[in-house]
Amino acid sequence: MKKTFSILLILTVCLMNAQAYKGKGDYKFQIGANIQNGGSGIQLSSDYGYGENISFGLVASYLLSVDENLLGDKPEFIDRFDFKARFNANLGNVLKLDPKIDVYPGLNIGPRNFGAHLGFRYFFTDGFGLFSEAGIPVAQYDPSAYGFDKLNNQFVFNIGVSFNL
């Protein structure tokens, strides 16, 4: 009985038609780890498909673990939190990748900077997958930012799970 159940489960998973980006009306939600110099935390993002290869969304991150400065000070909530609007160009089908895979370069804008990101999604099933993103600030609103102000103005790497909603 266990062998039969295992074989049926494997066949079901293999026959599922997972798709990373479906185009207009597609809605993704992602939660993952935010890793950067001086701290690490959690990132939440959502994307809504407005066209065959275009999506818009929101992203928020909060640093849970942050290094103290030389004086032993810890950052306040506002220093740890970041919020941005984002635009993605979903290129999985343009690059003729497997439908389970999506590569999405994009731009984001928030209260601290204007930036760019490059992301990758892989879906195991129609509703569940993994994602990875790397982002950089292109233009900081305060180029003389130092100390805790640099926390959300640097290279950042995110990795986590993605859901189709």
N, C-alpha and C positions, 0 to 999 in steps of 0.2 A: 504494500500500500504506500509506504514512504517513497519507494522508487517511482511508482506511477505518479504520485503527486509532484515529486521533484521534476520529472520529465515534462509534465504538463505545465508546471511553473516556468521552466526554462523555455519551452516552446512559446508560451504566452508572451514572455518578455521579448523574445527574439522577433515575434511577429507584430509587436506594437509599432505604430507609425508615429514616432516622436518627431516633432518639427520645432526647430529653434526659433524661427521668426516666420509668422504667417501673413504679415502685411497689415493692411488697414483693419483696425479694430482689435488687433492683437494686444494683449495686456500682460506684462511681466512684473513680477515682484521678486526682489532679491534681498537676501540678508547674508552678511558675511563679515569677515575680519578685516579691519583696517590696520595696515602695517606701515609705519613711517618712522623717520628718524626722531627720536625723543619721546615716542609713545606708541601705543597700540589701542585699538578700540573696536567699535562695531559700526557697520555701515548698513543703511537701508536705502533701497532705491526702487523706483517703479518706472516703467516705460510703457507708453501707449502708442500703437501704430497708427500713423496718420496717412500713410501711403504704402506702396509696395516695398519701399526701402527706407522710409523715413519714420522715425519715432521721436517723441518728446517725452520728458519725464522730470522727476524730482529725485534728488539724492540728499540724504542727511547722514552725518557721521558724528559720533561722540567718542572721545578718547577716554578710555577707562583707566589706562595705566600711563602715567606721564612722569618723565624724569623731573626731579627737583632742579631748580637753578642753583647757582653757586651760593646763594644766600639761604638755601633751604626752603624757599617759597614753593608752593604748589599752585598751579593755575586755577582760576575760577571757572565756573560753568561756561561762561561766554567764551573763554579761551579754548575750551575743550570741544565746543559744539560748532558744527559747520552745516550749512544748508545751501543747495544750489539747484537751479533749473538746468536742464540739459537737453541736447539735441544729439541724436544718433543717426548715422548712415549705416543701415543694416545691409551688409554686403555678402552674406552667405550665398544667396542665389546668384548674385552678379559674378562671384568668383567660381560658381558652379561647384560649391562644396556640398558634401552630404547634407540633406535637409535637417539633420540633427545638430548641425554646426552653424553658428553664426559668428561672424567677426564684425565688430562695430566700432569704427572710429567716431569720435564726437567732440563736441564743444560744451562747456558748462560755464555758467555765470552765477556768482554769489556775492555776498556782502564783502568778501575779502579779496577776491581775484576773479579774473577771466582765465579759464584754463582749457586744456584739451585732455582727452583720454582715449585709450585704445582698449577694447574689451573683447572677450571671447566667451561664448556659451556653448555647452554641449548638453543636449537633453537625452536622458536615458529612456524616459517614457514621455507621453504627451504632456504631463503636468510637472515633471521634476527633472532638474538638471543641475549642472555646476557652472559657475562663472568665474572669470578672473579678469581684473582690470588694472591698468596702470594709468596714473594721471599726473600731469604737471601743470604748474601755473604758467600761463603765457604772459600775463600782465598783472602785477600786484597793484592794488589801489594805494598801498603805502610802501613804496620801494625801500624805505628806511626801516621797515619792520625788524624788530629784534626780540629776543627772549621768547615769551609765550606767543607773541604775535606771529612768529614763524611757524607755529604748529600746523596751521592750515594754509601755509604758503610754501609748499615743498612737494617733492616727488612722493607719491603715495601708491601703495600696492594693496589691492583688495582681492579676496578670494572667498567664495562661499557657495550657497545654494540658490537656485533660481526656480521660480514657479510660474507656470502658465495659469492665469486666472480667467 
